[in-house]
Amino acid sequence: MANVIVVGAQFGDEGKAKVTDLLARNADVVVRYQGGANAGHTVVANGNTYKFHLIPSGILYSGKVCILGPGMVIDPKAFISEIDALMERGLDDALLRISASAHVTMPYHLILDAAEEESRGAQKIGTTKRGIGPTYADKCARSGIRMEDLLDRDVLKAKLDWMVPRKNVLLERLYNLPPLSAKEILDEYYELGQKVKKYVCDTSALIFQAVGERKNILFEGAQGTLLDLDHGSYPFVTSSSPSAGGACVGAGVGPTTIDRVIGVSKAYVTRVGEGPFPTELTDELGNKLRETGVEIGTTTGRPRRCGWFDAVLGRYSVRINGLDCLAVTKLDVLDAFEELKICTAYRDRETGETYTDLPSIGSKFQRMEPVYKTLKGWLKPTTECRSFKELPEMARQYLEFMQHELDVPVAIVSVGPKRDNTIVIEDPIHGPKRVLSKPTA
């Protein structure tokens, strides 16, 4: 039995869906523990491409219980649209479950998200405008609507009668937008509640039962560590906790149930939206990474910013998440580069001070410039490689340098989008627990 967390170790979009798809083969339960329809996961399986936003990618396998946990925020329209599209392609929703405690993204959340982002002007944070932040804000203000509320018309009416007039004040007076009708929202969302009713239950109890039965449970996060609300590049972050600690809260389990934490990193780094990005390449090399890696956001369609691998951020992610091993994705994107760089330290452009560990995730972070180690490229295709030994020598050296810098083993390497474009170097589930071999700052 193994209960495993898969977490993004960068700014999101690391290829977590492919890794969770690989690990879901041997899982009995797959749990998505945070975020909402702002996430985008792409899996290529059996010649088909599947795009997920809310539903765990484990649904591609029959017989797996797939759970949308209480830490998520769920747009019921987006959920119904996604499940309908998947069922049209022959997938089964019989074992799909939604936490009754998960909060609901309402129409006013979507409108306010867009209006607030537009009002920021030059200070915009790069939100996907999917209503995620306002939904979590209402949750923290203890005035949110939960999935269970959609199932009781009287409860939903009482909450909307109190909430909608207050949201209308913001819409009309602050953003000069038309008001919403509580009655229209009630009718629409109660009907949506009836459509999703069969999925809604106490998922924490379901997970607890699976733990007691010694089932294999896979906890799947969205976004990445550097977008964590507490530990990311604030304010350019998401509104939840994608890091490993968020899995326990967002799924409703105790930390003693977790056996392994697997981090997912690209062989380089990408970021969508605003915020500091020390290794970003804004030249032809950046364009080459973007074009070769097809770096377009699954949810937003926005081109991703691209840069060299950042070992300083990698060390930070190892520390924050307690990573046991690493899955490195998109190594094949680097096949055509004669020269590669890895950021091993930062230099403060104002003071000249050098850091090998992240000095501050706030204002100091924005002053950092990379100190690079240059490595030779391999200029050979890696897509057909199926073992570490089959990789070109320079590719092996690149991976070995990465794991040396991060002090964590590379267990999985992805060399293409398909399921079989994968190299398993060591067992990511049952491998040895990581022991710190050198001190961290």
PyMOL commands that set and color helices and strands:
alter all, ss='L'
color gray80, all
select helices_A, chain A and resi 16-24+57-60+76-88+107-123+132-140+147-151+153-174+182-199+203-212+225-227+245-251+255-257+284-292+311-321+331-336+364-367+388-390+393-406
alter helices_A, ss='H'
color red, helices_A
select strands_A, chain A and resi 3-8+29-32+41-45+48-52+65-68+73-74+96-99+103-104+200-201+217-220+260-266+269-271+305-307+309-310+325-329+339-348+354-355+368-376+410-414+422-424
alter strands_A, ss='S'
color yellow, strands_A
deselect
rebuild
show_as cartoon
